[in-house]
Amino acid sequence: MSADAKTDGQRAVRRVCRILALLKGQSIEGVQNSDLARELKESQSTTLRTLEAMAEEDAVTKLESGRWALSRLSLRIHASHATEITRAESRIAELKHSVTAGAHN
C-alpha cells in the first residue's frame, strides 16, 4: 500500500469518526450535509460520498427531510454499551461490598 493510500484511508476514517461525533444528539432532527461539510472543512460532495458509504453500512440514515442522523444500528450499539457499563458497575459494587464485608470478618 502506498503512503498516499494510507494517508487517504486515515483521512477517511477520521472523517467518519468526526461525522459520528457531529451527529451525536441529532437523532430526531438530523444534520444537513452542508452543515457537516462546513464543520469537517470538506467539500459537500466528499461529505455526501462519505455519508452514503456510511449509510450502506447502516451507520447513518438519511431522514425524510434530507438531513442525516445516526442509524438505529448506531443507537443500538450505544444502548448495548450503556447496558454493558451498567452491568460492570453493578459487578464492581458487588466486589466492593464483598471486600468490605470480608474485612469485618
C-alpha positions as CSV (number, residue, x, y, z in Angstrom):
1,M,0.0,0.0,0.0
2,S,1.4,3.4,-0.9
3,A,1.9,6.2,1.6
4,D,-0.8,8.2,-0.2
5,A,-3.3,5.4,0.1
6,K,-2.6,5.0,3.8
7,T,-3.0,8.8,4.3
8,D,-6.2,8.8,2.3
9,G,-7.5,5.9,4.3
10,Q,-6.6,7.6,7.6
11,R,-8.4,10.8,6.5
12,A,-11.5,8.8,5.6
13,V,-11.5,7.1,9.0
14,R,-11.1,10.4,10.7
15,R,-13.9,11.9,8.6
16,V,-16.2,9.0,9.6
17,C,-15.4,9.4,13.3
18,R,-16.0,13.2,13.1
19,I,-19.3,12.7,11.3
20,L,-20.5,10.2,14.0
21,A,-19.5,12.8,16.7
22,L,-21.3,15.6,14.9
23,L,-24.5,13.5,14.6
24,K,-24.5,12.8,18.3
25,G,-27.6,14.2,19.9
26,Q,-29.2,14.9,16.4
27,S,-31.2,11.7,16.0
28,I,-34.6,13.3,15.6
29,E,-33.8,16.5,13.6
30,G,-30.7,15.3,11.9
31,V,-28.0,17.5,10.3
32,Q,-27.7,18.9,6.8
33,N,-24.9,17.7,4.6
34,S,-23.8,21.3,4.0
35,D,-23.5,21.8,7.8
36,L,-21.5,18.6,8.2
37,A,-19.2,19.6,5.3
38,R,-18.6,23.1,6.8
39,E,-17.7,21.6,10.2
40,L,-15.5,19.0,8.6
41,K,-13.9,21.6,6.3
42,E,-14.6,19.2,3.4
43,S,-16.5,19.7,0.2
44,Q,-20.2,18.8,0.2
45,S,-19.6,16.1,-2.4
46,T,-16.8,14.4,-0.3
47,T,-19.1,14.6,2.8
48,L,-22.0,13.2,0.8
49,R,-20.0,10.3,-0.5
50,T,-18.8,9.5,3.0
51,L,-22.4,9.7,4.3
52,E,-23.7,7.4,1.5
53,A,-20.9,4.9,2.3
54,M,-21.8,5.1,6.0
55,A,-25.5,4.6,5.1
56,E,-24.6,1.5,3.1
57,E,-23.0,0.1,6.3
58,D,-26.1,1.2,8.4
59,A,-24.0,3.6,10.5
60,V,-26.2,6.6,9.5
61,T,-29.5,7.2,7.9
62,K,-31.0,9.9,5.6
63,L,-34.2,11.2,7.1
64,E,-37.2,12.2,5.1
65,S,-36.2,15.8,5.5
66,G,-32.9,15.0,3.7
67,R,-30.9,15.5,6.8
68,W,-28.6,12.9,8.2
69,A,-28.8,11.1,11.6
70,L,-27.3,8.2,13.4
71,S,-29.0,4.9,12.3
72,R,-30.9,2.5,14.5
73,L,-27.8,0.3,14.4
74,S,-25.6,3.1,15.8
75,L,-28.2,3.8,18.5
76,R,-28.4,0.1,19.4
77,I,-24.6,0.0,19.7
78,H,-24.9,2.9,22.1
79,A,-27.6,1.2,24.1
80,S,-25.7,-2.0,24.3
81,H,-22.6,-0.2,25.5
82,A,-24.7,1.6,28.2
83,T,-26.1,-1.8,29.3
84,E,-22.6,-3.3,29.5
85,I,-21.3,-0.4,31.6
86,T,-24.3,-0.7,34.0
87,R,-23.5,-4.4,34.4
88,A,-19.9,-3.7,35.0
89,E,-20.7,-1.0,37.6
90,S,-23.0,-3.5,39.4
91,R,-20.3,-6.1,39.4
92,I,-17.8,-3.6,40.8
93,A,-20.2,-2.6,43.5
94,E,-20.7,-6.3,44.4
95,L,-17.0,-6.8,44.6
96,K,-16.5,-3.7,46.8
97,H,-19.3,-5.0,49.1
98,S,-17.8,-8.4,49.4
99,V,-14.3,-7.0,50.1
100,T,-15.8,-4.6,52.8
101,A,-17.8,-7.5,54.3
102,G,-14.7,-9.7,54.3
103,A,-12.7,-7.0,56.2
104,H,-15.2,-7.2,59.0
105,N,-14.8,-11.0,59.5
